[in-house]
Amino acid sequence: MRDFRHAAVNFLSLPVEVALRYRGVVKFLLHMAIFIFANHFAYYLRFDFNIPPAHVLVMRETIPVLLVAKTLGFLSFGLFRGWWRYVSIRDIFPIAAGCTLGSLLFAGAVVLLWGPYHVPRSIYFLDWGNTLLIVLAFRYMIRAGREAFGRKRRATDRRVLIVGAGAAGQMIAREIVENASLGMEEVGFIDDDPAKIGTRIQGLKVLGGHERIGEICRKHEVDEIIIAIPSAPPKVVRE
């Protein structure tokens, strides 16, 4: 598994570097492609994948208006900026707002230019839903890919076991993943909560309770242990 990850990282390193260097342009063009695809897919859904020729013409002639409207909607909420690798649940609301504003601008422009019945009303709702889902999917996929393949492991990286799978431990795990300069590779969590043992948190497995630390360190060749239990008394750490 580790060899596969190294091979994937080496294969993707060049395109990732190019995308990062021109990330502003790449993000903008990617959004344009999403807007067009979401709108086309809305027509396919509306007409059961058999779009009448008249609506094919409508779909094509409204693309420039669609792109301008959606771009203005996303610009209004700053959705072309930011780092996608830090996307979280809180980003859903501004993205939904940007999609909504873009759809309203698109519908208003179509009504002004061609009349209220030029585009079927169901298209606006389907297009809104498609855009929202695809934009969110891309952002979360990029975050997942960044966490899985985004940085190269080095032979000198220290294998780290995190004691405590609470908020502090999760914050440390995220920082290890994001910050390659730390020179650490996360192994897993230790936590005494029976409900957490065996589960995965932040993609890392909770390997057992603190009484198994020695055994787990030997099994996974752990180099360092990070205590992430702010409220723990000193005796817990010594044990």
C-alpha positions as YAML, in Angstrom:
chain: A
units: angstrom
residues:
- id: 1
  name: MET
  ca: [0.00, 0.00, 0.00]
- id: 2
  name: ARG
  ca: [2.82, 2.38, 0.87]
- id: 3
  name: ASP
  ca: [4.56, 1.62, -2.47]
- id: 4
  name: PHE
  ca: [1.32, 2.39, -4.32]
- id: 5
  name: ARG
  ca: [1.02, 5.74, -2.55]
- id: 6
  name: HIS
  ca: [4.61, 6.65, -3.44]
- id: 7
  name: ALA
  ca: [4.01, 5.72, -7.10]
- id: 8
  name: ALA
  ca: [0.81, 7.75, -7.21]
- id: 9
  name: VAL
  ca: [2.53, 10.76, -5.66]
- id: 10
  name: ASN
  ca: [5.37, 10.63, -8.21]
- id: 11
  name: PHE
  ca: [2.94, 10.28, -11.13]
- id: 12
  name: LEU
  ca: [0.78, 13.21, -10.00]
- id: 13
  name: SER
  ca: [3.54, 15.52, -8.82]
- id: 14
  name: LEU
  ca: [4.07, 17.38, -12.14]
- id: 15
  name: PRO
  ca: [0.39, 18.09, -12.97]
- id: 16
  name: VAL
  ca: [-0.22, 19.06, -9.35]
- id: 17
  name: GLU
  ca: [2.70, 21.51, -9.42]
- id: 18
  name: VAL
  ca: [1.40, 23.09, -12.66]
- id: 19
  name: ALA
  ca: [-2.13, 23.34, -11.26]
- id: 20
  name: LEU
  ca: [-0.84, 24.97, -8.07]
- id: 21
  name: ARG
  ca: [1.27, 27.46, -10.01]
- id: 22
  name: TYR
  ca: [-1.74, 28.59, -12.05]
- id: 23
  name: ARG
  ca: [-4.41, 27.68, -9.55]
- id: 24
  name: GLY
  ca: [-6.42, 30.88, -10.08]
- id: 25
  name: VAL
  ca: [-6.85, 30.21, -13.79]
- id: 26
  name: VAL
  ca: [-7.39, 26.49, -13.24]
- id: 27
  name: LYS
  ca: [-10.13, 27.08, -10.65]
- id: 28
  name: PHE
  ca: [-11.90, 29.60, -12.86]
- id: 29
  name: LEU
  ca: [-11.87, 27.34, -15.93]
- id: 30
  name: LEU
  ca: [-12.96, 24.37, -13.85]
- id: 31
  name: HIS
  ca: [-15.96, 26.33, -12.59]
- id: 32
  name: MET
  ca: [-16.88, 27.31, -16.16]
- id: 33
  name: ALA
  ca: [-16.82, 23.65, -17.17]
- id: 34
  name: ILE
  ca: [-18.95, 22.73, -14.16]
- id: 35
  name: PHE
  ca: [-21.53, 25.41, -15.00]
- id: 36
  name: ILE
  ca: [-21.87, 24.14, -18.58]
- id: 37
  name: PHE
  ca: [-22.00, 20.49, -17.60]
- id: 38
  name: ALA
  ca: [-24.55, 21.08, -14.82]
- id: 39
  name: ASN
  ca: [-26.82, 22.97, -17.22]
- id: 40
  name: HIS
  ca: [-26.55, 20.35, -19.95]
- id: 41
  name: PHE
  ca: [-27.18, 17.56, -17.47]
- id: 42
  name: ALA
  ca: [-30.29, 19.40, -16.26]
- id: 43
  name: TYR
  ca: [-31.71, 19.22, -19.80]
- id: 44
  name: TYR
  ca: [-30.85, 15.52, -20.04]
- id: 45
  name: LEU
  ca: [-32.67, 14.85, -16.77]
- id: 46
  name: ARG
  ca: [-35.66, 16.99, -17.73]
- id: 47
  name: PHE
  ca: [-36.14, 15.23, -21.08]
- id: 48
  name: ASP
  ca: [-35.13, 11.70, -20.03]
- id: 49
  name: PHE
  ca: [-31.83, 11.86, -21.97]
- id: 50
  name: ASN
  ca: [-33.63, 12.63, -25.25]
- id: 51
  name: ILE
  ca: [-33.53, 16.40, -25.65]
- id: 52
  name: PRO
  ca: [-35.77, 17.77, -28.43]
- id: 53
  name: PRO
  ca: [-33.84, 19.66, -31.15]
- id: 54
  name: ALA
  ca: [-35.58, 22.93, -30.28]
- id: 55
  name: HIS
  ca: [-34.35, 22.72, -26.68]
- id: 56
  name: VAL
  ca: [-30.86, 21.79, -27.81]
- id: 57
  name: LEU
  ca: [-30.78, 25.15, -29.59]
- id: 58
  name: VAL
  ca: [-32.09, 26.90, -26.47]
- id: 59
  name: MET
  ca: [-29.51, 25.20, -24.33]
- id: 60
  name: ARG
  ca: [-26.67, 26.32, -26.57]
- id: 61
  name: GLU
  ca: [-27.78, 29.91, -27.10]
- id: 62
  name: THR
  ca: [-28.20, 30.54, -23.37]
- id: 63
  name: ILE
  ca: [-24.70, 29.32, -22.43]
- id: 64
  name: PRO
  ca: [-23.05, 32.81, -22.54]
- id: 65
  name: VAL
  ca: [-25.79, 34.23, -20.30]
- id: 66
  name: LEU
  ca: [-25.47, 31.22, -17.99]
- id: 67
  name: LEU
  ca: [-21.71, 31.67, -17.59]
- id: 68
  name: VAL
  ca: [-21.95, 35.39, -16.89]
- id: 69
  name: ALA
  ca: [-24.77, 34.91, -14.35]
- id: 70
  name: LYS
  ca: [-23.09, 32.04, -12.51]
- id: 71
  name: THR
  ca: [-19.74, 33.86, -12.49]
- id: 72
  name: LEU
  ca: [-21.34, 36.94, -10.93]
- id: 73
  name: GLY
  ca: [-23.09, 34.76, -8.34]
- id: 74
  name: PHE
  ca: [-19.87, 33.03, -7.35]
- id: 75
  name: LEU
  ca: [-17.85, 36.25, -7.38]
- id: 76
  name: SER
  ca: [-20.35, 37.85, -5.00]
- id: 77
  name: PHE
  ca: [-19.55, 35.23, -2.36]
- id: 78
  name: GLY
  ca: [-15.81, 34.96, -3.06]
- id: 79
  name: LEU
  ca: [-16.08, 31.38, -4.29]
- id: 80
  name: PHE
  ca: [-13.22, 31.65, -6.78]
- id: 81
  name: ARG
  ca: [-10.82, 32.37, -3.94]
- id: 82
  name: GLY
  ca: [-9.64, 30.27, -1.02]
- id: 83
  name: TRP
  ca: [-7.84, 26.98, -0.59]
- id: 84
  name: TRP
  ca: [-9.94, 23.95, -1.50]
- id: 85
  name: ARG
  ca: [-7.79, 21.65, 0.60]
- id: 86
  name: TYR
  ca: [-9.27, 23.35, 3.69]
- id: 87
  name: VAL
  ca: [-12.91, 22.92, 2.61]
- id: 88
  name: SER
  ca: [-15.29, 22.08, 5.46]
- id: 89
  name: ILE
  ca: [-18.99, 21.80, 6.29]
- id: 90
  name: ARG
  ca: [-19.16, 25.57, 6.80]
- id: 91
  name: ASP
  ca: [-18.36, 26.10, 3.10]
- id: 92
  name: ILE
  ca: [-21.68, 24.55, 2.08]
- id: 93
  name: PHE
  ca: [-23.68, 27.67, 2.93]
- id: 94
  name: PRO
  ca: [-21.73, 30.25, 0.86]
- id: 95
  name: ILE
  ca: [-21.55, 27.79, -2.05]
- id: 96
  name: ALA
  ca: [-25.31, 27.26, -1.87]
- id: 97
  name: ALA
  ca: [-25.81, 31.03, -1.71]
- id: 98
  name: GLY
  ca: [-23.57, 31.56, -4.75]
- id: 99
  name: CYS
  ca: [-25.44, 28.88, -6.70]
- id: 100
  name: THR
  ca: [-28.76, 30.43, -5.74]
- id: 101
  name: LEU
  ca: [-27.75, 33.95, -6.77]
- id: 102
  name: GLY
  ca: [-26.31, 32.66, -10.03]
- id: 103
  name: SER
  ca: [-29.50, 30.77, -10.85]
- id: 104
  name: LEU
  ca: [-31.67, 33.80, -10.05]
- id: 105
  name: LEU
  ca: [-29.52, 36.03, -12.26]
- id: 106
  name: PHE
  ca: [-29.65, 33.45, -15.04]
- id: 107
  name: ALA
  ca: [-33.44, 33.12, -14.82]
- id: 108
  name: GLY
  ca: [-33.90, 36.88, -14.73]
- id: 109
  name: ALA
  ca: [-31.65, 37.42, -17.74]
- id: 110
  name: VAL
  ca: [-33.44, 34.71, -19.75]
- id: 111
  name: VAL
  ca: [-36.83, 36.26, -18.98]
- id: 112
  name: LEU
  ca: [-35.62, 39.73, -20.02]
- id: 113
  name: LEU
  ca: [-33.95, 38.54, -23.23]
- id: 114
  name: TRP
  ca: [-36.25, 35.77, -24.45]
- id: 115
  name: GLY
  ca: [-39.38, 35.75, -22.31]
- id: 116
  name: PRO
  ca: [-40.60, 33.66, -19.35]
- id: 117
  name: TYR
  ca: [-41.20, 30.43, -21.28]
- id: 118
  name: HIS
  ca: [-38.00, 30.20, -23.29]
- id: 119
  name: VAL
  ca: [-36.38, 27.83, -20.78]
- id: 120
  name: PRO
  ca: [-38.52, 25.24, -18.90]
- id: 121
  name: ARG
  ca: [-38.81, 26.29, -15.26]
- id: 122
  name: SER
  ca: [-37.70, 22.88, -14.05]
- id: 123
  name: ILE
  ca: [-34.33, 23.46, -15.73]
- id: 124
  name: TYR
  ca: [-33.50, 26.24, -13.27]
- id: 125
  name: PHE
  ca: [-34.05, 23.96, -10.26]
- id: 126
  name: LEU
  ca: [-32.22, 21.00, -11.79]
- id: 127
  name: ASP
  ca: [-29.34, 23.23, -12.86]
- id: 128
  name: TRP
  ca: [-29.09, 24.71, -9.35]
- id: 129
  name: GLY
  ca: [-28.98, 21.27, -7.72]
- id: 130
  name: ASN
  ca: [-26.45, 19.92, -10.23]
- id: 131
  name: THR
  ca: [-24.15, 22.90, -9.80]
- id: 132
  name: LEU
  ca: [-24.25, 22.72, -6.02]
- id: 133
  name: LEU
  ca: [-23.55, 18.99, -5.89]
- id: 134
  name: ILE
  ca: [-20.77, 19.03, -8.48]
- id: 135
  name: VAL
  ca: [-18.98, 22.04, -6.98]
- id: 136
  name: LEU
  ca: [-19.09, 20.47, -3.52]
- id: 137
  name: ALA
  ca: [-18.00, 17.10, -4.87]
- id: 138
  name: PHE
  ca: [-14.97, 18.57, -6.64]
- id: 139
  name: ARG
  ca: [-13.85, 20.52, -3.58]
- id: 140
  name: TYR
  ca: [-14.12, 17.54, -1.26]
- id: 141
  name: MET
  ca: [-12.43, 15.26, -3.79]
- id: 142
  name: ILE
  ca: [-9.52, 17.70, -4.04]
- id: 143
  name: ARG
  ca: [-9.25, 17.82, -0.26]
- id: 144
  name: ALA
  ca: [-9.36, 14.02, -0.03]
- id: 145
  name: GLY
  ca: [-6.77, 13.66, -2.79]
- id: 146
  name: ARG
  ca: [-4.54, 16.26, -1.16]
- id: 147
  name: GLU
  ca: [-4.65, 14.41, 2.15]
- id: 148
  name: ALA
  ca: [-4.05, 11.01, 0.54]
- id: 149
  name: PHE
  ca: [-1.40, 11.89, -2.06]
- id: 150
  name: GLY
  ca: [-0.58, 15.54, -1.55]
- id: 151
  name: ARG
  ca: [2.83, 15.24, 0.06]
- id: 152
  name: LYS
  ca: [5.76, 12.91, -0.29]
- id: 153
  name: ARG
  ca: [6.78, 10.75, 2.63]
- id: 154
  name: ARG
  ca: [10.47, 10.80, 3.40]
- id: 155
  name: ALA
  ca: [12.60, 8.06, 4.85]
- id: 156
  name: THR
  ca: [13.49, 10.41, 7.69]
- id: 157
  name: ASP
  ca: [9.85, 11.04, 8.70]
- id: 158
  name: ARG
  ca: [9.16, 10.06, 12.31]
- id: 159
  name: ARG
  ca: [6.27, 7.69, 12.88]
- id: 160
  name: VAL
  ca: [3.98, 9.29, 15.45]
- id: 161
  name: LEU
  ca: [1.31, 7.82, 17.72]
- id: 162
  name: ILE
  ca: [-1.28, 10.28, 19.02]
- id: 163
  name: VAL
  ca: [-2.66, 9.63, 22.51]
- id: 164
  name: GLY
  ca: [-6.15, 11.12, 22.67]
- id: 165
  name: ALA
  ca: [-8.68, 11.07, 19.81]
- id: 166
  name: GLY
  ca: [-10.59, 14.14, 20.97]
- id: 167
  name: ALA
  ca: [-10.55, 17.63, 19.49]
- id: 168
  name: ALA
  ca: [-6.87, 18.23, 20.39]
- id: 169
  name: GLY
  ca: [-5.75, 14.93, 18.89]
- id: 170
  name: GLN
  ca: [-7.71, 15.52, 15.71]
- id: 171
  name: MET
  ca: [-6.19, 18.98, 15.35]
- id: 172
  name: ILE
  ca: [-2.70, 17.49, 15.68]
- id: 173
  name: ALA
  ca: [-3.51, 14.78, 13.12]
- id: 174
  name: ARG
  ca: [-4.71, 17.39, 10.61]
- id: 175
  name: GLU
  ca: [-1.57, 19.48, 11.13]
- id: 176
  name: ILE
  ca: [0.68, 16.46, 10.56]
- id: 177
  name: VAL
  ca: [-1.11, 15.69, 7.30]
- id: 178
  name: GLU
  ca: [-1.00, 19.29, 6.06]
- id: 179
  name: ASN
  ca: [2.46, 20.32, 7.25]
- id: 180
  name: ALA
  ca: [5.15, 18.21, 5.60]
- id: 181
  name: SER
  ca: [7.89, 20.31, 7.23]
- id: 182
  name: LEU
  ca: [7.11, 18.63, 10.56]
- id: 183
  name: GLY
  ca: [8.73, 15.46, 9.24]
- id: 184
  name: MET
  ca: [6.06, 13.23, 10.79]
- id: 185
  name: GLU
  ca: [3.91, 10.33, 9.63]
- id: 186
  name: GLU
  ca: [0.78, 9.66, 11.64]
- id: 187
  name: VAL
  ca: [0.28, 6.03, 12.75]
- id: 188
  name: GLY
  ca: [-3.01, 6.19, 14.62]
- id: 189
  name: PHE
  ca: [-4.74, 7.18, 17.83]
- id: 190
  name: ILE
  ca: [-4.77, 5.82, 21.36]
- id: 191
  name: ASP
  ca: [-7.94, 6.47, 23.33]
- id: 192
  name: ASP
  ca: [-9.51, 4.87, 26.41]
- id: 193
  name: ASP
  ca: [-13.09, 5.40, 25.20]
- id: 194
  name: PRO
  ca: [-14.36, 1.89, 24.28]
- id: 195
  name: ALA
  ca: [-16.77, 3.41, 21.73]
- id: 196
  name: LYS
  ca: [-13.86, 4.87, 19.76]
- id: 197
  name: ILE
  ca: [-11.55, 1.85, 19.74]
- id: 198
  name: GLY
  ca: [-11.46, 0.26, 16.29]
- id: 199
  name: THR
  ca: [-13.12, 3.25, 14.59]
- id: 200
  name: ARG
  ca: [-11.47, 5.75, 12.24]
- id: 201
  name: ILE
  ca: [-11.19, 9.44, 13.09]
- id: 202
  name: GLN
  ca: [-9.64, 11.86, 10.59]
- id: 203
  name: GLY
  ca: [-8.82, 8.76, 8.54]
- id: 204
  name: LEU
  ca: [-6.72, 7.25, 11.34]
- id: 205
  name: LYS
  ca: [-7.64, 4.15, 13.29]
- id: 206
  name: VAL
  ca: [-8.05, 4.24, 17.07]
- id: 207
  name: LEU
  ca: [-5.72, 1.33, 17.84]
- id: 208
  name: GLY
  ca: [-6.55, 0.76, 21.51]
- id: 209
  name: GLY
  ca: [-6.40, 2.09, 25.05]
- id: 210
  name: HIS
  ca: [-3.36, 3.52, 26.83]
- id: 211
  name: GLU
  ca: [-2.54, 0.15, 28.40]
- id: 212
  name: ARG
  ca: [-1.58, -1.12, 24.91]
- id: 213
  name: ILE
  ca: [0.78, 1.73, 24.06]
- id: 214
  name: GLY
  ca: [3.93, -0.39, 24.42]
- id: 215
  name: GLU
  ca: [2.56, -3.22, 22.30]
- id: 216
  name: ILE
  ca: [1.30, -0.83, 19.62]
- id: 217
  name: CYS
  ca: [4.59, 1.06, 19.50]
- id: 218
  name: ARG
  ca: [6.51, -2.15, 18.86]
- id: 219
  name: LYS
  ca: [4.03, -3.42, 16.27]
- id: 220
  name: HIS
  ca: [3.89, -0.18, 14.26]
- id: 221
  name: GLU
  ca: [7.50, 0.90, 14.79]
- id: 222
  name: VAL
  ca: [6.51, 4.16, 16.45]
- id: 223
  name: ASP
  ca: [9.27, 6.76, 16.88]
- id: 224
  name: GLU
  ca: [7.37, 9.36, 18.92]
- id: 225
  name: ILE
  ca: [4.25, 9.67, 21.03]
- id: 226
  name: ILE
  ca: [2.24, 12.89, 21.21]
- id: 227
  name: ILE
  ca: [0.00, 13.35, 24.24]
- id: 228
  name: ALA
  ca: [-3.18, 15.14, 23.15]
- id: 229
  name: ILE
  ca: [-5.18, 14.97, 26.39]
- id: 230
  name: PRO
  ca: [-5.08, 18.47, 27.93]
- id: 231
  name: SER
  ca: [-7.02, 17.40, 31.02]
- id: 232
  name: ALA
  ca: [-5.04, 14.23, 31.69]
- id: 233
  name: PRO
  ca: [-3.23, 14.09, 35.08]
- id: 234
  name: PRO
  ca: [0.55, 13.43, 34.97]
- id: 235
  name: LYS
  ca: [0.15, 9.87, 36.24]
- id: 236
  name: VAL
  ca: [-1.78, 8.90, 33.07]
- id: 237
  name: VAL
  ca: [1.12, 10.06, 30.95]
- id: 238
  name: ARG
  ca: [3.67, 8.20, 33.11]
- id: 239
  name: GLU
  ca: [1.66, 5.01, 32.98]
...
